Amino acid sequence: MLRRIGGLLGAVLFLSLLGGCTRNTPRPDPAGTSVYVAARVRTLDPGRPVVEALAVRDGKVLATGTRDEVLAAAGPGARVVDLGSATIVPGLTDSHGHLSSLGQWEATVTLLGATTKQEALARVANAPSTSYQGEWLVGQGWDQNDWPEKTFPTRQDLDAKHPRTPVYLTRIDGHAAWVNSEALRRANITRATQDPNGGRILRDANGEPTGILVDNAIGLIHAVLPPLTEAERTAQLTAALNRAARVGLTGVHDAGMDLATFQLLQRMDKEGKLPLRVYAMADGQAPERAEFLRMGPYQGERLTLRAVKLVLDGALGSRGAALHQDYSDEPGHRGLLLLTPEEYEKRVTDFMRAGFQVCTHAIGDRANTLVLDTLARAMQATSTQAGRHRVEHAQIMGLDDITRLGRIGLIASVQPTHATSDMPWAEARVGPERIRGAYAWQRLKSSGAVLALGSDFPVERPDVLAGLYAARTRQDARGTPEGGWYADQRLSGQEALEGFTVGAAYASFAEARRGRLQPGMDADFVALSVDPVDAPVSELPGAQVHLTVVGGDEVHRATP
């Protein structure tokens, strides 16, 4: 109880310190016109792709062109914002992120970047009070692939410092959890507990649970984990939105939103407190999916619910991705399907008939084949060929399936930084032949598929500049490997920028309003310290976000 009170007070304090990027923040001249001048403005308007200035009035782009042209269109008395050497680009949207999880990462202990198990354990031992959810110590971000031993940790590692406090730590990809013996006890997970469908309880040589739960087995912990309080949820979600604005995002496609988070965002939007545009995918895995089906699609001011997220398999890093053949580094294992093919098809059809865009997490080649087979049948049965249904990740695919994805009109929602994070070990998982269809962005483009780019934050950082860099280089921040990993699949600077702008807009049915800077379109744009298209690519990782503007509101301005 004391820990719950401490965590609650911490959440309230955390919220009070966040500062304010909200839609209620007054503009310098709310009734007037603002003119933004920069070294270049990349409009992505084919008629005028690069200009010097743009004018904003009533949340819309009024004019673009030379400084003199735009000042004339704005009229006398317009506020002029000179951004010097900056480059303005259309509003950047992360096409696949998780706001609730990012908020939890902002508030609780993170193991991201821990290079040894000992470092991870030290961070857990010194966790802040906001890491407690009831009596449970919660954290995330560990990755055994970054540790020298590269093996999964165990419950005994946590028990040494936390014998009586339940500890629950999710892996960086969210598809595995590391828990201690007390957490297993509270969840009643013993050697007699059978693996749930679509999940694995890893066991030692004596059959005892090791403390690692994969995919659907994590639900056994969720069943006993205390829910967030309203104050905790609000603090965490506000932190996530603020972080997104700081890194230059004007919009997020939230990939699998629970009902409580949706209702909180709905209230924020109605009260003018939602700083970004959020395109929500309802969580199609949870029992709440029935309520989302009953509600149907929703359109607010900056909040849209028009899609559903279904998760068909696990992740490659935890060997949960569903493959047609065995893992190259684990013979006899082919990953996990988290839904049976029959249940997946039923959910797809139900949501299509209710007017939802279907977005399916598919990592392994078997999962991707099943998605394509199922969506093709369901689109025909429900007459939703124009539904812009999406494959989230489209990560490991057979070459024929890549061609088929574009042919049947699906959107490939891919995350460039996944490739650069996974490249040290991905080929070991799937071998030299299957890797040709992995993270294959140019092959997907050649198939005719629209690419919508994102990060999958907090699995990866939400920093969109890192995504632009990874898309162009297929290298890590040190510039390795030389020339890029399977460099023929790199995107150009223009293609990468389009993936975070026009591709994201198309993927959310918003291309008539966003993705480009043209008169009459929403005044969503970002000012960057470098030109993401033409600047040397080595400048992107250290670049700065000077300004983030959503609907004419300056939701983030960097401190000089």
C-alpha positions as CSV (number, residue, x, y, z in Angstrom):
1,M,0.0,0.0,0.0
2,L,2.8,2.4,0.9
3,R,4.4,1.7,-2.5
4,R,1.2,2.4,-4.3
5,I,0.8,5.7,-2.5
6,G,4.5,6.5,-3.3
7,G,4.0,5.6,-6.9
8,L,0.8,7.7,-7.1
9,L,2.5,10.7,-5.6
10,G,5.4,10.2,-7.9
11,A,3.0,10.1,-10.9
12,V,1.3,13.3,-9.8
13,L,4.7,15.1,-9.4
14,F,5.8,13.6,-12.7
15,L,2.8,15.0,-14.4
16,S,3.2,18.5,-12.8
17,L,6.8,18.7,-14.1
18,L,6.0,17.7,-17.7
19,G,5.4,21.2,-19.0
20,G,2.9,21.9,-21.5
21,C,2.6,21.1,-25.1
22,T,-1.2,21.2,-25.3
23,R,-3.6,22.6,-27.9
24,N,-4.7,25.2,-25.3
25,T,-1.2,26.8,-25.4
26,P,-2.0,30.3,-26.8
27,R,-0.4,31.3,-30.1
28,P,1.3,34.7,-30.2
29,D,-1.5,36.0,-32.4
30,P,-4.3,33.4,-32.5
31,A,-6.6,35.5,-34.8
32,G,-3.8,36.5,-37.2
33,T,-1.5,35.0,-39.8
34,S,2.1,33.7,-39.3
35,V,4.7,33.6,-41.9
36,Y,7.6,31.1,-41.5
37,V,10.8,31.7,-43.4
38,A,13.6,29.2,-43.7
39,A,16.6,28.3,-45.8
40,R,14.3,25.9,-47.6
41,V,10.8,24.6,-47.3
42,R,10.3,21.1,-48.7
43,T,6.6,21.1,-49.5
44,L,6.5,17.7,-51.3
45,D,4.1,19.6,-53.6
46,P,5.1,18.4,-57.1
47,G,4.3,21.8,-58.5
48,R,6.5,23.7,-56.0
49,P,8.7,21.2,-54.2
50,V,11.2,23.7,-52.6
51,V,10.2,27.2,-51.6
52,E,11.4,29.8,-49.1
53,A,8.4,30.5,-46.9
54,L,4.9,29.5,-46.0
55,A,2.0,31.4,-44.4
56,V,-0.4,29.9,-41.8
57,R,-3.9,31.1,-41.0
58,D,-6.6,29.4,-39.0
59,G,-4.6,26.2,-38.7
60,K,-4.2,25.8,-42.5
61,V,-1.5,26.6,-45.0
62,L,-2.4,29.9,-46.6
63,A,0.4,30.2,-49.1
64,T,3.9,28.9,-50.1
65,G,6.5,30.5,-52.2
66,T,9.2,33.1,-52.1
67,R,9.4,35.3,-49.0
68,D,7.9,38.2,-50.9
69,E,5.1,36.1,-52.4
70,V,4.1,34.7,-49.0
71,L,4.3,38.1,-47.2
72,A,2.0,39.6,-49.9
73,A,-0.4,36.7,-49.5
74,A,-0.4,37.1,-45.7
75,G,-1.2,40.8,-45.8
76,P,0.0,43.5,-43.4
77,G,0.5,42.8,-39.8
78,A,1.4,39.1,-40.2
79,R,3.8,37.7,-37.6
80,V,7.1,36.7,-39.3
81,V,9.2,33.8,-37.8
82,D,12.6,33.6,-39.4
83,L,14.1,30.2,-38.8
84,G,17.4,31.0,-40.4
85,S,19.3,28.0,-41.8
86,A,16.6,25.5,-40.9
87,T,14.7,23.3,-43.3
88,I,10.9,23.0,-42.9
89,V,9.3,19.7,-43.9
90,P,5.7,18.6,-43.8
91,G,4.5,17.2,-40.5
92,L,6.3,13.9,-39.6
93,T,4.2,11.0,-38.6
94,D,5.3,7.8,-36.9
95,S,3.2,5.2,-38.6
96,H,3.6,2.6,-35.9
97,G,4.1,3.4,-32.2
98,H,2.7,2.7,-28.8
99,L,2.0,5.8,-26.7
100,S,1.0,4.0,-23.6
101,S,4.2,1.9,-23.6
102,L,6.3,5.0,-24.4
103,G,4.7,6.7,-21.4
104,Q,5.5,3.7,-19.2
105,W,9.1,3.9,-20.5
106,E,9.3,7.6,-19.6
107,A,8.1,6.9,-16.0
108,T,9.5,3.5,-15.0
109,V,12.9,1.9,-14.9
110,T,14.3,1.3,-18.4
111,L,16.9,-1.3,-19.2
112,L,17.4,0.0,-22.8
113,G,21.1,0.1,-23.6
114,A,22.2,-2.0,-20.7
115,T,25.1,-3.9,-22.1
116,T,25.3,-6.6,-19.4
117,K,22.9,-8.4,-17.3
118,Q,24.6,-7.0,-14.2
119,E,23.9,-3.4,-15.4
120,A,20.3,-4.3,-16.0
121,L,20.0,-5.7,-12.5
122,A,21.6,-2.6,-11.0
123,R,19.1,-0.4,-12.7
124,V,16.2,-2.5,-11.4
125,A,17.6,-2.3,-7.9
126,N,17.6,1.5,-8.1
127,A,14.3,1.9,-9.8
128,P,12.4,5.2,-9.2
129,S,9.2,5.2,-7.2
130,T,7.1,5.7,-10.4
131,S,8.2,2.2,-11.5
132,Y,5.7,0.7,-9.0
133,Q,2.3,-0.4,-10.3
134,G,0.6,-1.3,-7.0
135,E,3.2,-3.6,-5.3
136,W,4.7,-4.7,-8.5
137,L,8.0,-3.3,-9.8
138,V,7.6,-2.8,-13.5
139,G,10.3,-2.0,-16.2
140,Q,11.2,-2.8,-19.7
141,G,13.8,-2.6,-22.5
142,W,16.2,-5.5,-21.8
143,D,17.8,-7.3,-24.7
144,Q,19.9,-10.4,-24.1
145,N,21.3,-10.0,-27.6
146,D,23.3,-6.9,-26.2
147,W,24.8,-8.9,-23.4
148,P,28.1,-10.9,-23.7
149,E,26.4,-14.2,-22.9
150,K,23.4,-13.6,-25.2
151,T,21.2,-16.0,-23.2
152,F,17.9,-15.3,-21.5
153,P,18.2,-14.2,-17.8
154,T,16.4,-16.1,-15.1
155,R,14.1,-15.5,-12.1
156,Q,17.0,-16.3,-9.7
157,D,18.8,-13.3,-11.1
158,L,16.0,-11.1,-9.8
159,D,15.3,-13.0,-6.6
160,A,18.6,-12.1,-5.1
161,K,17.6,-8.4,-4.6
162,H,13.8,-8.8,-4.8
163,P,12.7,-12.0,-2.9
164,R,9.3,-10.7,-1.9
165,T,8.4,-7.9,-4.4
166,P,6.9,-9.1,-7.7
167,V,9.1,-7.9,-10.6
168,Y,7.8,-7.8,-14.2
169,L,10.2,-6.6,-16.9
170,T,9.3,-6.7,-20.6
171,R,11.8,-7.3,-23.3
172,I,12.6,-4.5,-25.8
173,D,10.2,-5.9,-28.4
174,G,7.4,-6.5,-25.9
175,H,7.2,-10.1,-26.9
176,A,8.9,-11.6,-23.9
177,A,8.9,-10.9,-20.1
178,W,11.5,-11.5,-17.4
179,V,9.9,-12.1,-14.0
180,N,11.0,-13.2,-10.5
181,S,9.8,-16.1,-8.4
182,E,7.3,-13.9,-6.5
183,A,5.7,-12.8,-9.8
184,L,5.4,-16.4,-10.8
185,R,3.9,-17.3,-7.5
186,R,1.2,-14.6,-7.7
187,A,0.4,-15.6,-11.2
188,N,0.2,-19.3,-10.1
189,I,2.7,-20.3,-12.8
190,T,4.4,-23.6,-11.8
191,R,6.0,-26.6,-13.5
192,A,2.5,-28.0,-13.9
193,T,1.3,-24.9,-15.8
194,Q,0.8,-25.7,-19.5
195,D,2.0,-23.3,-22.2
196,P,-1.0,-21.3,-23.4
197,N,-1.8,-21.3,-27.1
198,G,0.6,-18.9,-28.8
199,G,2.9,-18.7,-25.8
200,R,5.9,-20.3,-24.2
201,I,6.9,-20.7,-20.6
202,L,10.6,-21.3,-20.8
203,R,11.8,-24.1,-18.4
204,D,15.0,-25.4,-17.0
205,A,16.3,-28.9,-17.2
206,N,14.1,-29.9,-14.2
207,G,11.0,-28.5,-15.9
208,E,10.7,-25.5,-13.6
209,P,9.8,-22.1,-15.1
210,T,13.0,-20.0,-15.7
211,G,11.2,-16.7,-15.4
212,I,11.0,-16.0,-19.1
213,L,7.5,-15.9,-20.6
214,V,7.1,-15.5,-24.4
215,D,4.2,-13.9,-26.2
216,N,0.7,-15.2,-25.0
217,A,2.3,-16.5,-21.8
218,I,2.8,-12.9,-20.7
219,G,-1.0,-12.7,-20.3
220,L,-0.7,-14.9,-17.2
221,I,1.1,-11.9,-15.6
222,H,-1.3,-9.3,-17.0
223,A,-4.2,-11.2,-15.4
224,V,-2.8,-10.4,-11.9
225,L,-1.0,-7.1,-12.5
226,P,-2.8,-4.2,-10.8
227,P,-4.2,-1.7,-13.3
228,L,-2.8,1.8,-13.6
229,T,-4.6,4.5,-11.6
230,E,-6.1,7.4,-13.6
231,A,-3.3,9.7,-12.4
232,E,-0.6,7.3,-13.4
233,R,-2.2,6.7,-16.8
234,T,-2.6,10.5,-17.5
235,A,1.0,11.2,-16.4
236,Q,2.4,8.5,-18.6
237,L,0.4,9.4,-21.6
238,T,1.2,13.1,-21.3
239,A,4.9,12.3,-21.0
240,A,4.7,10.2,-24.2
241,L,2.9,13.0,-26.2
242,N,5.4,15.6,-25.0
243,R,8.3,13.3,-26.0
244,A,6.8,12.8,-29.5
245,A,6.5,16.5,-30.0
246,R,10.1,17.2,-28.9
247,V,11.5,14.7,-31.5
248,G,9.5,16.3,-34.3
249,L,6.4,14.2,-34.6
250,T,3.1,15.9,-35.5
251,G,1.2,12.6,-35.6
252,V,1.3,9.0,-34.4
253,H,-0.4,5.9,-35.6
254,D,-1.0,4.1,-32.3
255,A,-0.7,0.4,-33.0
256,G,-3.1,-1.4,-30.6
257,M,-4.8,1.0,-28.2
258,D,-6.7,-0.2,-25.2
259,L,-10.1,1.2,-24.4
260,A,-9.0,3.2,-21.3
261,T,-6.3,5.0,-23.2
262,F,-8.7,5.7,-26.1
263,Q,-11.2,7.2,-23.7
264,L,-8.5,9.3,-22.0
265,L,-7.3,10.7,-25.3
266,Q,-10.9,11.3,-26.3
267,R,-11.4,13.5,-23.2
268,M,-8.1,15.3,-23.9
269,D,-9.1,16.0,-27.5
270,K,-12.5,17.4,-26.5
271,E,-10.8,19.6,-23.9
272,G,-8.2,20.9,-26.4
273,K,-5.3,19.2,-24.6
274,L,-4.2,16.8,-27.3
275,P,-1.1,18.3,-28.9
276,L,-0.6,15.7,-31.7
277,R,-2.8,13.9,-34.2
278,V,-3.4,10.4,-33.1
279,Y,-4.6,7.7,-35.5
280,A,-5.7,4.9,-33.2
281,M,-5.8,1.2,-34.0
282,A,-8.1,-0.5,-31.6
283,D,-6.6,-3.5,-29.7
284,G,-8.0,-6.4,-31.6
285,Q,-6.4,-9.0,-29.3
286,A,-8.1,-8.0,-26.1
287,P,-11.7,-8.8,-25.0
288,E,-12.4,-5.1,-25.4
289,R,-12.5,-5.7,-29.1
290,A,-16.2,-6.4,-28.8
291,E,-16.7,-2.8,-27.4
292,F,-14.7,-1.3,-30.2
293,L,-16.8,-3.2,-32.7
294,R,-20.0,-1.9,-31.0
295,M,-18.6,1.7,-31.0
296,G,-17.4,1.6,-34.6
297,P,-15.0,4.2,-36.1
298,Y,-14.7,7.6,-34.5
299,Q,-13.5,11.0,-35.7
300,G,-12.6,13.8,-33.3
301,E,-10.6,16.9,-33.7
302,R,-7.2,15.4,-33.5
303,L,-8.1,11.8,-32.6
304,T,-9.2,9.2,-35.1
305,L,-10.2,5.6,-34.5
306,R,-10.6,3.9,-37.8
307,A,-8.4,0.9,-37.7
308,V,-7.8,-2.3,-35.7
309,K,-4.5,-3.9,-34.8
310,L,-4.3,-7.7,-34.8
311,V,-1.1,-9.6,-33.7
312,L,-0.5,-12.8,-35.6
313,D,3.0,-13.8,-34.4
314,G,5.8,-12.9,-32.1
315,A,9.1,-11.2,-32.7
316,L,12.3,-12.4,-34.3
317,G,14.5,-11.5,-31.3
318,S,12.7,-13.8,-29.0
319,R,12.2,-16.4,-31.7
320,G,8.4,-16.0,-31.6
321,A,8.1,-14.9,-35.3
322,A,6.2,-17.6,-37.2
323,L,8.4,-19.2,-39.9
324,H,7.6,-21.7,-42.6
325,Q,10.8,-23.6,-41.8
326,D,12.9,-24.0,-38.6
327,Y,14.9,-21.2,-37.2
328,S,18.4,-21.5,-38.5
329,D,19.8,-21.1,-35.0
330,E,17.1,-23.2,-33.2
331,P,16.4,-26.4,-35.1
332,G,13.0,-27.9,-34.4
333,H,11.4,-24.5,-33.6
334,R,9.3,-22.4,-36.0
335,G,7.9,-19.6,-33.8
336,L,4.4,-19.0,-32.6
337,L,1.0,-18.0,-34.1
338,L,-0.8,-15.9,-31.5
339,L,-4.1,-16.5,-33.1
340,T,-5.3,-19.6,-34.9
341,P,-5.9,-19.0,-38.6
342,E,-9.6,-19.5,-38.1
343,E,-9.8,-17.0,-35.3
344,Y,-7.7,-14.5,-37.2
345,E,-10.0,-14.7,-40.2
346,K,-13.1,-14.2,-38.1
347,R,-11.7,-11.1,-36.4
348,V,-10.5,-9.7,-39.8
349,T,-13.9,-10.2,-41.3
350,D,-15.8,-8.8,-38.3
351,F,-13.8,-5.6,-38.3
352,M,-13.9,-5.1,-42.0
353,R,-17.6,-5.4,-42.0
354,A,-17.8,-2.8,-39.2
355,G,-15.8,-0.3,-41.4
356,F,-12.4,-0.7,-39.9
357,Q,-9.0,-0.8,-41.7
358,V,-7.3,-4.0,-40.6
359,C,-3.6,-3.7,-39.6
360,T,-1.9,-7.0,-38.8
361,H,1.5,-7.5,-37.0
362,A,3.4,-10.1,-39.1
363,I,7.1,-10.7,-38.6
364,G,7.8,-14.2,-39.9
365,D,7.3,-15.4,-43.4
366,R,4.6,-17.9,-42.3
367,A,2.7,-15.2,-40.6
368,N,3.0,-12.9,-43.6
369,T,1.7,-15.6,-46.0
370,L,-1.2,-16.2,-43.7
371,V,-2.0,-12.4,-43.6
372,L,-2.0,-12.1,-47.4
373,D,-4.1,-15.2,-47.9
374,T,-6.6,-14.1,-45.3
375,L,-6.9,-10.5,-46.3
376,A,-7.3,-11.3,-49.9
377,R,-10.3,-13.6,-49.1
378,A,-11.8,-11.2,-46.6
379,M,-11.5,-8.1,-48.9
380,Q,-13.3,-10.1,-51.6
381,A,-16.0,-11.3,-49.2
382,T,-16.6,-7.8,-47.6
383,S,-16.0,-5.7,-50.7
384,T,-13.3,-3.7,-49.0
385,Q,-10.6,-3.8,-51.7
386,A,-10.2,0.0,-51.1
387,G,-9.9,-0.5,-47.3
388,R,-6.1,0.2,-47.4
389,H,-5.5,-2.7,-45.1
390,R,-2.0,-2.8,-43.7
391,V,0.8,-5.3,-42.9
392,E,2.6,-4.0,-39.8
393,H,6.3,-4.8,-40.0
394,A,6.2,-7.1,-43.2
395,Q,9.6,-8.1,-41.8
396,I,10.5,-11.6,-43.1
397,M,8.7,-12.4,-46.4
398,G,9.1,-14.8,-49.3
399,L,9.9,-13.0,-52.5
400,D,6.6,-14.1,-54.1
401,D,4.7,-12.8,-51.1
402,I,6.4,-9.4,-51.5
403,T,5.1,-9.2,-55.0
404,R,1.7,-10.3,-54.0
405,L,1.4,-7.7,-51.2
406,G,1.7,-4.9,-53.7
407,R,-0.5,-6.6,-56.2
408,I,-3.5,-6.9,-53.9
409,G,-3.2,-3.3,-52.7
410,L,-1.9,-3.6,-49.1
411,I,0.2,-1.0,-47.3
412,A,3.6,-2.0,-46.0
413,S,4.0,-0.3,-42.5
414,V,7.7,-0.8,-41.9
415,Q,10.3,0.5,-39.3
416,P,13.7,1.4,-40.7
417,T,15.5,1.2,-37.3
418,H,14.3,-2.4,-36.8
419,A,16.7,-3.3,-39.6
420,T,19.7,-1.5,-38.1
421,S,18.9,-2.9,-34.6
422,D,18.4,-6.5,-35.8
423,M,21.2,-6.7,-38.4
424,P,23.9,-8.1,-36.0
425,W,21.8,-11.3,-35.5
426,A,18.9,-11.4,-37.9
427,E,20.7,-13.5,-40.5
428,A,21.6,-16.1,-37.9
429,R,17.9,-16.5,-37.1
430,V,16.8,-17.1,-40.7
431,G,19.8,-17.9,-42.8
432,P,21.3,-16.4,-46.0
433,E,18.3,-17.3,-48.3
434,R,15.4,-16.0,-46.3
435,I,17.2,-12.8,-45.4
436,R,16.8,-11.7,-49.0
437,G,13.1,-11.1,-48.2
438,A,13.8,-9.4,-44.9
439,Y,13.5,-5.6,-44.3
440,A,13.2,-5.4,-48.1
441,W,12.0,-1.9,-48.5
442,Q,12.9,-1.4,-52.2
443,R,11.4,-4.8,-53.1
444,L,8.2,-3.7,-51.3
445,K,8.2,-0.4,-53.2
446,S,8.8,-2.2,-56.5
447,S,5.7,-4.4,-55.8
448,G,3.6,-1.3,-55.9
449,A,3.0,-1.1,-52.1
450,V,2.8,2.2,-50.4
451,L,5.5,2.4,-47.6
452,A,4.4,4.0,-44.3
453,L,7.4,4.4,-42.1
454,G,7.5,4.4,-38.3
455,S,9.7,3.3,-35.4
456,D,7.6,0.9,-33.3
457,F,8.5,3.0,-30.3
458,P,9.4,2.3,-27.5
459,V,10.8,-0.9,-29.0
460,E,13.0,1.7,-30.9
461,R,13.4,5.3,-30.0
462,P,10.7,7.6,-31.3
463,D,13.3,9.9,-32.7
464,V,12.3,10.3,-36.3
465,L,15.7,11.6,-37.4
466,A,17.1,8.2,-36.4
467,G,14.5,6.6,-38.7
468,L,15.4,8.9,-41.6
469,Y,19.1,8.0,-41.1
470,A,18.5,4.2,-40.9
471,A,16.3,4.3,-44.0
472,R,19.0,6.0,-46.0
473,T,22.0,4.1,-44.7
474,R,21.0,0.8,-43.3
475,Q,23.9,1.4,-40.9
476,D,24.2,2.0,-37.1
477,A,25.2,5.4,-35.7
478,R,28.9,4.5,-36.1
479,G,28.4,4.0,-39.8
480,T,28.8,0.3,-39.9
481,P,28.7,-1.9,-41.8
482,E,30.5,0.0,-44.5
483,G,28.2,0.7,-47.4
484,G,25.1,-0.5,-45.5
485,W,23.5,-3.8,-44.6
486,Y,22.0,-5.2,-47.8
487,A,22.4,-1.7,-49.2
488,D,20.3,-2.4,-52.3
489,Q,17.3,-2.0,-50.1
490,R,18.2,1.5,-48.8
491,L,15.8,4.4,-49.5
492,S,16.7,7.7,-50.9
493,G,16.4,10.8,-48.8
494,Q,13.2,11.8,-50.7
495,E,11.7,8.3,-50.4
496,A,12.5,8.2,-46.6
497,L,10.9,11.7,-46.1
498,E,7.8,10.6,-48.1
499,G,7.5,7.5,-45.9
500,F,7.1,9.6,-42.8
501,T,4.8,12.2,-44.5
502,V,2.7,11.3,-47.7
503,G,3.0,7.5,-47.0
504,A,1.8,8.0,-43.4
505,A,-1.0,10.3,-44.6
506,Y,-2.2,7.8,-47.2
507,A,-2.1,5.0,-44.7
508,S,-4.5,6.9,-42.5
509,F,-6.8,8.2,-45.2
510,A,-5.6,11.7,-44.7
511,E,-3.7,12.4,-47.9
512,A,-6.1,15.2,-48.9
513,R,-5.3,17.1,-45.7
514,R,-1.8,16.2,-44.7
515,G,1.5,14.9,-45.9
516,R,2.3,17.9,-48.1
517,L,2.5,21.7,-47.5
518,Q,0.0,23.1,-50.0
519,P,-2.6,25.9,-49.6
520,G,-5.7,24.6,-47.9
521,M,-3.9,21.7,-46.2
522,D,-3.4,21.4,-42.4
523,A,-0.5,23.5,-41.1
524,D,1.4,20.6,-39.7
525,F,5.2,21.0,-40.2
526,V,8.6,20.6,-38.6
527,A,11.7,22.8,-38.7
528,L,14.9,20.8,-38.6
529,S,18.6,21.9,-38.4
530,V,19.5,19.9,-41.5
531,D,17.8,19.1,-44.8
532,P,16.8,15.4,-44.5
533,V,16.9,14.9,-48.2
534,D,20.1,16.6,-49.4
535,A,22.3,17.1,-46.4
536,P,25.1,14.6,-45.8
537,V,23.5,11.6,-44.2
538,S,26.1,11.6,-41.4
539,E,24.5,14.9,-40.1
540,L,21.1,13.3,-39.4
541,P,21.9,11.6,-36.1
542,G,23.0,14.8,-34.4
543,A,20.4,17.1,-36.0
544,Q,18.0,19.2,-33.9
545,V,14.3,19.7,-34.0
546,H,13.8,23.5,-33.8
547,L,10.0,23.6,-34.1
548,T,7.0,21.3,-34.2
549,V,3.7,22.8,-35.4
550,V,0.4,21.0,-35.5
551,G,-2.6,22.7,-37.0
552,G,-0.8,26.0,-36.7
553,D,-0.1,25.5,-33.0
554,E,3.6,25.5,-31.9
555,V,3.6,22.5,-29.7
556,H,7.3,22.4,-29.4
557,R,10.0,25.0,-29.7
558,A,13.6,24.2,-28.9
559,T,15.3,26.4,-26.3
560,P,17.9,28.6,-28.0
